[in-house]
Amino acid sequence: MNTVEYIVETIGKLVNIPSPSGFAHKAIAFVKEEAERFGFTCDLNQKGGLIIHVPGKVEETIGLSAHVDTLGAMVRSINSDGTLRFTSVGGFTMQSIEGSYCTIHTRDGKEYTGTILANSPSVHTFDDARTLERKEANMHIRIDEIVKKDEDVKALGIETGDYVSFDPKFSYTESGFIKSRHLDDKASVGVLLGLLKDMSEENKTPEKNIEILISNYEEVGFGASYLPANITEFLAVDMGALGDDLNGTEYAVSICAKDSTGPYDYELTTRLVQIAKEKKLDYAIDIFPHYGSDVSAAYHGGNNIKGALIGQGIHASHGMERTHKTALKNTLELLKGYVL
């Protein structure tokens, strides 16, 4: 299997493993198994994130990251009619999840399916079905169990604080598009595993030691707040946001010059642009004013690093996302140019 097809297949597996921020242990275990299959050793940090160790030719150590945690929700309370109120995990609009199927994960390991709905879910019976503001207070989860009151729900073992994951609806089209929730950032996790696959199968050693962090709290802002002290440069592999006044596309790798945290390291960002030019990649330089990354968390955590951010272009981020396999290839090739 060629590496891009491996990446796409891996993304499909990953997005179907529920992993809202703080509930990513199964996805972390999957990535750990893949990395070890390629011959690399791994450790878990105290937050449950994964660190993959890649020996290099010289003593200096650089860091790469992608995050396996996704958007999701938690049960906030149980309504008297047996529906659930929920609270968001990560930043998204209620419109982007209305009508979505979901799964409730209890703390004793049970799972129940449901649907996320507005409190006025039908135009046939509610005058404000079209106009009701979509916000948490006006939304609920309908559970696919015979429940008529809150006591019925509690009898299932569902409690406040149980995680809720959103069904991804993964699809890989004949034209090369990958459509799914959670491409932010499981697409990049797939790309990093593709990099490990190529280094292993081609017996290539990077110039510098690499510590790859697969973080599990990025969507809530502190995935990479603490890094190993020996890391000098830290490159987040996340996503390229697409929209008005932006240069990226679903086919290119985006190089972020500045996001909501501020400018990324000038020298490192310039080096990445030069690599993209030398390799004749389809790339874009962009500024993301409503965006933060694992490097943002590392900066706020006081880490002494140079930081930069790249990622394949993702359309409709934090919604029903889409990218193309050529963007995955461009991101992979930029990474190879950086580390090898």
C-alpha positions, -999 to +999 in steps of 0.1 A: +000+000+000+014+034-009+018+059+019-010+083+009-035+054+008-022+042+041-028+077+055-063+078+042-071+043+056-056+053+089-077+085+091-108+064+085-099+041+114-090+070+137-121+091+131-143+062+141-126+059+175-144+082+198-120+107+214-134+140+227-108+160+246-099+141+278-115+109+266-089+099+240-073+068+255-085+044+228-073+066+200-040+071+218-036+033+222-043+029+184-016+054+175+009+038+200+003+004+184+009+017+149+041+036+159+055+005+177+046-016+147+070+006+127+097+001+153+095+032+174+094+034+212+067+054+230+058+068+264+027+083+279+029+117+297+010+124+328-019+139+309-024+108+288-008+121+257+016+100+236+053+107+230+069+088+201+107+087+201+126+089+168+164+088+171+183+111+148+219+116+136+228+145+160+222+154+196+197+182+190+160+173+195+130+188+177+094+183+184+064+175+161+028+173+173-007+165+161-037+160+183-060+130+185-086+147+206-117+160+189-148+181+195-175+165+216-198+170+246-206+159+281-239+152+298-248+183+318-281+171+333-311+147+327-344+163+317-377+151+333-388+137+299-357+114+296-337+136+272-303+150+280-289+185+283-253+187+273-223+210+275-198+215+247-162+201+247-143+223+223-155+252+202-183+246+176-216+260+166-248+242+175-259+244+139-229+222+129-241+193+152-279+196+150-294+164+136-261+144+142-261+110+156-240+106+188-229+081+214-231+085+252-202+068+270-209+060+307-181+057+332-188+020+337-182+013+300-217+012+286-226+030+253-259+044+242-267+060+208-287+091+204-295+122+182-287+158+189-317+180+184-331+215+189-358+218+216-382+227+188-372+199+163-401+198+139-417+224+117-450+205+119-454+211+156-433+241+167-439+277+156-403+286+163-387+255+147-369+277+122-362+307+144-352+292+178-317+302+186-293+273+184-274+274+217-268+248+244-298+258+265-321+252+235-306+218+225-310+182+238-300+146+231-327+121+223-316+087+236-323+055+216-337+037+246-372+033+260-370+062+285-400+083+296-386+101+326-353+110+342-353+079+365-354+057+334-322+073+322-305+070+355-313+033+356-293+029+324-262+042+343-261+076+324-249+104+347-237+140+346-202+141+333-205+112+308-188+119+275-207+123+243-190+116+209-203+127+175-206+102+146-180+111+120-197+100+088-163+092+071-163+089+033-135+086+008-146+095-027-134+082-060-122+118-068-098+117-038-118+137-012-119+127+024-151+138+041-156+134+078-159+151+112-127+152+132-102+156+103-091+183+127-067+168+137-069+131+129-058+138+093-025+151+107-021+122+130-025+100+099+002+121+081+026+117+110+021+079+110+027+080+073+060+097+080+070+070+105+060+043+080+082+058+053+112+063+077+108+027+088+103+010+055+130+031+037+154+028+066+158+066+068+172+084+099+162+120+105+189+147+109+179+154+145+162+135+172+124+138+171+099+137+199+064+134+184+036+144+207+002+131+200-018+154+223-052+147+239-063+182+251-056+205+222-093+214+215-096+228+250-063+247+248-036+229+269-026+198+249+011+207+246+014+232+275+044+211+288+072+197+266+104+178+273+130+204+281+155+192+254+132+203+225+146+233+206+120+236+178+084+226+179+062+221+148+025+216+151+009+196+123-027+206+125-049+220+097-051+248+073-083+268+078-101+278+046-124+308+040-126+344+030-094+364+029-073+331+031-050+316+006-052+279+014-071+252-005-082+216+001-053+205-021-024+224-005-004+224+027-009+256+047+020+273+065+007+296+092+026+329+098+003+341+126-028+330+146-046+342+176-016+336+198+006+359+176+033+354+150+051+321+147+089+319+147+102+339+117+133+318+109+115+285+112+085+296+092+107+310+065+126+277+064+094+258+059+084+281+030+118+276+014+114+238+017+080+240+001+094+261-028+124+238-033+102+207-034+077+225-057+048+217-034+013+232-036+014+254-005-001+286+010+010+311+036-019+322+058-030+341+089-056+325+111-071+351+135-096+326+152-071+297+156-048+283+182-025+252+181-004+230+203+024+255+198+002+282+212-002+260+243+035+254+245+042+291+243+017+299+270+033+271+291+066+289+291+085+264+269+118+277+254+112+268+218+110+281+182+075+273+171+057+269+137+024+255+123+015+237+092-013+214+080-034+203+051-062+226+040-095+216+057-128+230+044-157+237+069-134+232+099-152+222+132-182+212+110-186+186+083-150+188+072-133+178+039-098+177+024-082+160-006-055+133-007-032+157-025-032+180+005-022+150+027+007+143+002+019+179+002+019+180+040+038+147+042+064+160+017+069+192+036+075+172+068+100+150+050+119+181+038+119+194+073+131+164+092+152+143+067 
